[in-house]
């Protein structure tokens, strides 16, 4: 025989409702704690990612600045080295110019010793005769040297015949003498002046300067450490 369920009174209903509310509240609190924990974890993970990415960005920016500074330093160093090198080259060139200038001044005194100058003129004429190897040549020199050149030509013609067995008719051209800037010497031409040998003192000095320039550099400045081959 079943017992009939007694309806709950107000007090029992209120008690049951409080239990349900407390249960729901507890469930809500636990759910809220889970959500907060998960949110904190996700926040920390995202925060770590951001911190790590920012650290990478800072490091990359720092490395770029370091490289830029290194490039600027290399450019500055290269500029200073090139500037210093140019200054050294300029100073060396000025010294060489000074040596050549002194040699040119010394060359001006050569014609003052008439006897030695005559011997030199004979040699210069003879060398030009041999190089031209022609039967007829014209000889030009400074106006002040005309008489000496005539004597030198006469002697050079004789020596040329003795050395080569050939004859040469050499004419001293007085109508168009060489400028005094040639310092002395002669310019000998053939084939109606179409070919010539410049044996003026200035030309010989220029030729000697070009040939002796490497040796002169070694004497004045020493051998270059970067040079691998020597004559």
MODELLER restraints for C-alpha pairs under 7 A, 6 or more apart:
rsr = mdl.restraints
at = mdl.atoms
rsr.add(forms.Gaussian(group=physical.xy_distance, feature=features.Distance(at['CA:108:A'], at['CA:183:A']), mean=5.80, stdev=0.5))
rsr.add(forms.Gaussian(group=physical.xy_distance, feature=features.Distance(at['CA:110:A'], at['CA:117:A']), mean=6.41, stdev=0.5))
rsr.add(forms.Gaussian(group=physical.xy_distance, feature=features.Distance(at['CA:111:A'], at['CA:117:A']), mean=5.30, stdev=0.5))
rsr.add(forms.Gaussian(group=physical.xy_distance, feature=features.Distance(at['CA:111:A'], at['CA:184:A']), mean=6.98, stdev=0.5))
rsr.add(forms.Gaussian(group=physical.xy_distance, feature=features.Distance(at['CA:118:A'], at['CA:148:A']), mean=6.32, stdev=0.5))
rsr.add(forms.Gaussian(group=physical.xy_distance, feature=features.Distance(at['CA:118:A'], at['CA:152:A']), mean=6.11, stdev=0.5))
rsr.add(forms.Gaussian(group=physical.xy_distance, feature=features.Distance(at['CA:121:A'], at['CA:149:A']), mean=6.69, stdev=0.5))
rsr.add(forms.Gaussian(group=physical.xy_distance, feature=features.Distance(at['CA:121:A'], at['CA:152:A']), mean=5.71, stdev=0.5))
rsr.add(forms.Gaussian(group=physical.xy_distance, feature=features.Distance(at['CA:121:A'], at['CA:185:A']), mean=6.06, stdev=0.5))
rsr.add(forms.Gaussian(group=physical.xy_distance, feature=features.Distance(at['CA:122:A'], at['CA:152:A']), mean=4.61, stdev=0.5))
rsr.add(forms.Gaussian(group=physical.xy_distance, feature=features.Distance(at['CA:122:A'], at['CA:153:A']), mean=6.45, stdev=0.5))
rsr.add(forms.Gaussian(group=physical.xy_distance, feature=features.Distance(at['CA:122:A'], at['CA:155:A']), mean=6.52, stdev=0.5))
rsr.add(forms.Gaussian(group=physical.xy_distance, feature=features.Distance(at['CA:122:A'], at['CA:156:A']), mean=5.22, stdev=0.5))
rsr.add(forms.Gaussian(group=physical.xy_distance, feature=features.Distance(at['CA:124:A'], at['CA:199:A']), mean=6.04, stdev=0.5))
rsr.add(forms.Gaussian(group=physical.xy_distance, feature=features.Distance(at['CA:125:A'], at['CA:153:A']), mean=6.49, stdev=0.5))
rsr.add(forms.Gaussian(group=physical.xy_distance, feature=features.Distance(at['CA:125:A'], at['CA:156:A']), mean=6.15, stdev=0.5))
rsr.add(forms.Gaussian(group=physical.xy_distance, feature=features.Distance(at['CA:125:A'], at['CA:186:A']), mean=7.00, stdev=0.5))
rsr.add(forms.Gaussian(group=physical.xy_distance, feature=features.Distance(at['CA:126:A'], at['CA:156:A']), mean=5.18, stdev=0.5))
rsr.add(forms.Gaussian(group=physical.xy_distance, feature=features.Distance(at['CA:126:A'], at['CA:160:A']), mean=6.27, stdev=0.5))
rsr.add(forms.Gaussian(group=physical.xy_distance, feature=features.Distance(at['CA:128:A'], at['CA:188:A']), mean=6.26, stdev=0.5))
rsr.add(forms.Gaussian(group=physical.xy_distance, feature=features.Distance(at['CA:128:A'], at['CA:197:A']), mean=5.82, stdev=0.5))
rsr.add(forms.Gaussian(group=physical.xy_distance, feature=features.Distance(at['CA:132:A'], at['CA:190:A']), mean=6.98, stdev=0.5))
rsr.add(forms.Gaussian(group=physical.xy_distance, feature=features.Distance(at['CA:134:A'], at['CA:168:A']), mean=6.88, stdev=0.5))
rsr.add(forms.Gaussian(group=physical.xy_distance, feature=features.Distance(at['CA:134:A'], at['CA:190:A']), mean=6.81, stdev=0.5))
rsr.add(forms.Gaussian(group=physical.xy_distance, feature=features.Distance(at['CA:135:A'], at['CA:167:A']), mean=6.45, stdev=0.5))
rsr.add(forms.Gaussian(group=physical.xy_distance, feature=features.Distance(at['CA:135:A'], at['CA:168:A']), mean=4.47, stdev=0.5))
rsr.add(forms.Gaussian(group=physical.xy_distance, feature=features.Distance(at['CA:135:A'], at['CA:169:A']), mean=5.96, stdev=0.5))
rsr.add(forms.Gaussian(group=physical.xy_distance, feature=features.Distance(at['CA:136:A'], at['CA:168:A']), mean=5.72, stdev=0.5))
rsr.add(forms.Gaussian(group=physical.xy_distance, feature=features.Distance(at['CA:136:A'], at['CA:169:A']), mean=4.80, stdev=0.5))
rsr.add(forms.Gaussian(group=physical.xy_distance, feature=features.Distance(at['CA:136:A'], at['CA:170:A']), mean=5.97, stdev=0.5))
rsr.add(forms.Gaussian(group=physical.xy_distance, feature=features.Distance(at['CA:136:A'], at['CA:190:A']), mean=6.43, stdev=0.5))
rsr.add(forms.Gaussian(group=physical.xy_distance, feature=features.Distance(at['CA:137:A'], at['CA:169:A']), mean=6.34, stdev=0.5))
rsr.add(forms.Gaussian(group=physical.xy_distance, feature=features.Distance(at['CA:137:A'], at['CA:170:A']), mean=4.92, stdev=0.5))
rsr.add(forms.Gaussian(group=physical.xy_distance, feature=features.Distance(at['CA:137:A'], at['CA:171:A']), mean=6.42, stdev=0.5))
rsr.add(forms.Gaussian(group=physical.xy_distance, feature=features.Distance(at['CA:137:A'], at['CA:188:A']), mean=6.60, stdev=0.5))
rsr.add(forms.Gaussian(group=physical.xy_distance, feature=features.Distance(at['CA:137:A'], at['CA:189:A']), mean=5.54, stdev=0.5))
rsr.add(forms.Gaussian(group=physical.xy_distance, feature=features.Distance(at['CA:137:A'], at['CA:190:A']), mean=4.67, stdev=0.5))
rsr.add(forms.Gaussian(group=physical.xy_distance, feature=features.Distance(at['CA:138:A'], at['CA:170:A']), mean=5.68, stdev=0.5))
rsr.add(forms.Gaussian(group=physical.xy_distance, feature=features.Distance(at['CA:138:A'], at['CA:171:A']), mean=4.88, stdev=0.5))
rsr.add(forms.Gaussian(group=physical.xy_distance, feature=features.Distance(at['CA:138:A'], at['CA:172:A']), mean=5.96, stdev=0.5))
rsr.add(forms.Gaussian(group=physical.xy_distance, feature=features.Distance(at['CA:138:A'], at['CA:173:A']), mean=6.39, stdev=0.5))
rsr.add(forms.Gaussian(group=physical.xy_distance, feature=features.Distance(at['CA:138:A'], at['CA:188:A']), mean=5.58, stdev=0.5))
rsr.add(forms.Gaussian(group=physical.xy_distance, feature=features.Distance(at['CA:138:A'], at['CA:189:A']), mean=5.23, stdev=0.5))
rsr.add(forms.Gaussian(group=physical.xy_distance, feature=features.Distance(at['CA:138:A'], at['CA:190:A']), mean=6.33, stdev=0.5))
rsr.add(forms.Gaussian(group=physical.xy_distance, feature=features.Distance(at['CA:139:A'], at['CA:170:A']), mean=6.71, stdev=0.5))
rsr.add(forms.Gaussian(group=physical.xy_distance, feature=features.Distance(at['CA:139:A'], at['CA:171:A']), mean=5.87, stdev=0.5))
rsr.add(forms.Gaussian(group=physical.xy_distance, feature=features.Distance(at['CA:139:A'], at['CA:172:A']), mean=4.67, stdev=0.5))
rsr.add(forms.Gaussian(group=physical.xy_distance, feature=features.Distance(at['CA:139:A'], at['CA:173:A']), mean=5.91, stdev=0.5))
rsr.add(forms.Gaussian(group=physical.xy_distance, feature=features.Distance(at['CA:139:A'], at['CA:186:A']), mean=6.56, stdev=0.5))
rsr.add(forms.Gaussian(group=physical.xy_distance, feature=features.Distance(at['CA:139:A'], at['CA:187:A']), mean=5.90, stdev=0.5))
rsr.add(forms.Gaussian(group=physical.xy_distance, feature=features.Distance(at['CA:139:A'], at['CA:188:A']), mean=4.52, stdev=0.5))
rsr.add(forms.Gaussian(group=physical.xy_distance, feature=features.Distance(at['CA:139:A'], at['CA:189:A']), mean=6.61, stdev=0.5))
rsr.add(forms.Gaussian(group=physical.xy_distance, feature=features.Distance(at['CA:140:A'], at['CA:172:A']), mean=5.96, stdev=0.5))
rsr.add(forms.Gaussian(group=physical.xy_distance, feature=features.Distance(at['CA:140:A'], at['CA:173:A']), mean=5.45, stdev=0.5))
rsr.add(forms.Gaussian(group=physical.xy_distance, feature=features.Distance(at['CA:140:A'], at['CA:177:A']), mean=5.78, stdev=0.5))
rsr.add(forms.Gaussian(group=physical.xy_distance, feature=features.Distance(at['CA:140:A'], at['CA:178:A']), mean=6.42, stdev=0.5))
rsr.add(forms.Gaussian(group=physical.xy_distance, feature=features.Distance(at['CA:140:A'], at['CA:186:A']), mean=5.54, stdev=0.5))
rsr.add(forms.Gaussian(group=physical.xy_distance, feature=features.Distance(at['CA:140:A'], at['CA:187:A']), mean=5.24, stdev=0.5))
rsr.add(forms.Gaussian(group=physical.xy_distance, feature=features.Distance(at['CA:140:A'], at['CA:188:A']), mean=6.32, stdev=0.5))
rsr.add(forms.Gaussian(group=physical.xy_distance, feature=features.Distance(at['CA:141:A'], at['CA:177:A']), mean=5.49, stdev=0.5))
rsr.add(forms.Gaussian(group=physical.xy_distance, feature=features.Distance(at['CA:141:A'], at['CA:178:A']), mean=5.08, stdev=0.5))
rsr.add(forms.Gaussian(group=physical.xy_distance, feature=features.Distance(at['CA:141:A'], at['CA:184:A']), mean=6.84, stdev=0.5))
rsr.add(forms.Gaussian(group=physical.xy_distance, feature=features.Distance(at['CA:141:A'], at['CA:185:A']), mean=6.25, stdev=0.5))
rsr.add(forms.Gaussian(group=physical.xy_distance, feature=features.Distance(at['CA:141:A'], at['CA:186:A']), mean=4.70, stdev=0.5))
rsr.add(forms.Gaussian(group=physical.xy_distance, feature=features.Distance(at['CA:141:A'], at['CA:187:A']), mean=6.42, stdev=0.5))
rsr.add(forms.Gaussian(group=physical.xy_distance, feature=features.Distance(at['CA:142:A'], at['CA:177:A']), mean=5.30, stdev=0.5))
rsr.add(forms.Gaussian(group=physical.xy_distance, feature=features.Distance(at['CA:142:A'], at['CA:178:A']), mean=4.74, stdev=0.5))
rsr.add(forms.Gaussian(group=physical.xy_distance, feature=features.Distance(at['CA:142:A'], at['CA:179:A']), mean=6.07, stdev=0.5))
rsr.add(forms.Gaussian(group=physical.xy_distance, feature=features.Distance(at['CA:142:A'], at['CA:180:A']), mean=5.98, stdev=0.5))
rsr.add(forms.Gaussian(group=physical.xy_distance, feature=features.Distance(at['CA:142:A'], at['CA:184:A']), mean=6.36, stdev=0.5))
rsr.add(forms.Gaussian(group=physical.xy_distance, feature=features.Distance(at['CA:143:A'], at['CA:177:A']), mean=5.50, stdev=0.5))
rsr.add(forms.Gaussian(group=physical.xy_distance, feature=features.Distance(at['CA:150:A'], at['CA:172:A']), mean=6.49, stdev=0.5))
rsr.add(forms.Gaussian(group=physical.xy_distance, feature=features.Distance(at['CA:153:A'], at['CA:170:A']), mean=6.93, stdev=0.5))
rsr.add(forms.Gaussian(group=physical.xy_distance, feature=features.Distance(at['CA:157:A'], at['CA:168:A']), mean=6.41, stdev=0.5))
rsr.add(forms.Gaussian(group=physical.xy_distance, feature=features.Distance(at['CA:161:A'], at['CA:167:A']), mean=5.46, stdev=0.5))
rsr.add(forms.Gaussian(group=physical.xy_distance, feature=features.Distance(at['CA:182:A'], at['CA:200:A']), mean=5.91, stdev=0.5))
rsr.add(forms.Gaussian(group=physical.xy_distance, feature=features.Distance(at['CA:182:A'], at['CA:201:A']), mean=6.17, stdev=0.5))
rsr.add(forms.Gaussian(group=physical.xy_distance, feature=features.Distance(at['CA:182:A'], at['CA:202:A']), mean=4.97, stdev=0.5))
rsr.add(forms.Gaussian(group=physical.xy_distance, feature=features.Distance(at['CA:183:A'], at['CA:201:A']), mean=5.62, stdev=0.5))
rsr.add(forms.Gaussian(group=physical.xy_distance, feature=features.Distance(at['CA:183:A'], at['CA:202:A']), mean=5.90, stdev=0.5))
rsr.add(forms.Gaussian(group=physical.xy_distance, feature=features.Distance(at['CA:184:A'], at['CA:200:A']), mean=5.65, stdev=0.5))
rsr.add(forms.Gaussian(group=physical.xy_distance, feature=features.Distance(at['CA:184:A'], at['CA:201:A']), mean=5.24, stdev=0.5))
rsr.add(forms.Gaussian(group=physical.xy_distance, feature=features.Distance(at['CA:185:A'], at['CA:199:A']), mean=5.93, stdev=0.5))
rsr.add(forms.Gaussian(group=physical.xy_distance, feature=features.Distance(at['CA:185:A'], at['CA:200:A']), mean=4.02, stdev=0.5))
rsr.add(forms.Gaussian(group=physical.xy_distance, feature=features.Distance(at['CA:185:A'], at['CA:201:A']), mean=5.15, stdev=0.5))
rsr.add(forms.Gaussian(group=physical.xy_distance, feature=features.Distance(at['CA:186:A'], at['CA:198:A']), mean=6.79, stdev=0.5))
rsr.add(forms.Gaussian(group=physical.xy_distance, feature=features.Distance(at['CA:186:A'], at['CA:199:A']), mean=5.20, stdev=0.5))
rsr.add(forms.Gaussian(group=physical.xy_distance, feature=features.Distance(at['CA:186:A'], at['CA:200:A']), mean=4.84, stdev=0.5))
rsr.add(forms.Gaussian(group=physical.xy_distance, feature=features.Distance(at['CA:187:A'], at['CA:196:A']), mean=6.90, stdev=0.5))
rsr.add(forms.Gaussian(group=physical.xy_distance, feature=features.Distance(at['CA:187:A'], at['CA:197:A']), mean=5.80, stdev=0.5))
rsr.add(forms.Gaussian(group=physical.xy_distance, feature=features.Distance(at['CA:187:A'], at['CA:198:A']), mean=4.57, stdev=0.5))
rsr.add(forms.Gaussian(group=physical.xy_distance, feature=features.Distance(at['CA:187:A'], at['CA:199:A']), mean=5.39, stdev=0.5))
rsr.add(forms.Gaussian(group=physical.xy_distance, feature=features.Distance(at['CA:187:A'], at['CA:200:A']), mean=6.09, stdev=0.5))
rsr.add(forms.Gaussian(group=physical.xy_distance, feature=features.Distance(at['CA:188:A'], at['CA:196:A']), mean=5.50, stdev=0.5))
rsr.add(forms.Gaussian(group=physical.xy_distance, feature=features.Distance(at['CA:188:A'], at['CA:197:A']), mean=5.29, stdev=0.5))
rsr.add(forms.Gaussian(group=physical.xy_distance, feature=features.Distance(at['CA:188:A'], at['CA:198:A']), mean=6.59, stdev=0.5))
rsr.add(forms.Gaussian(group=physical.xy_distance, feature=features.Distance(at['CA:189:A'], at['CA:195:A']), mean=5.59, stdev=0.5))
rsr.add(forms.Gaussian(group=physical.xy_distance, feature=features.Distance(at['CA:189:A'], at['CA:196:A']), mean=3.88, stdev=0.5))
rsr.add(forms.Gaussian(group=physical.xy_distance, feature=features.Distance(at['CA:189:A'], at['CA:197:A']), mean=6.22, stdev=0.5))
rsr.add(forms.Gaussian(group=physical.xy_distance, feature=features.Distance(at['CA:190:A'], at['CA:196:A']), mean=6.22, stdev=0.5))
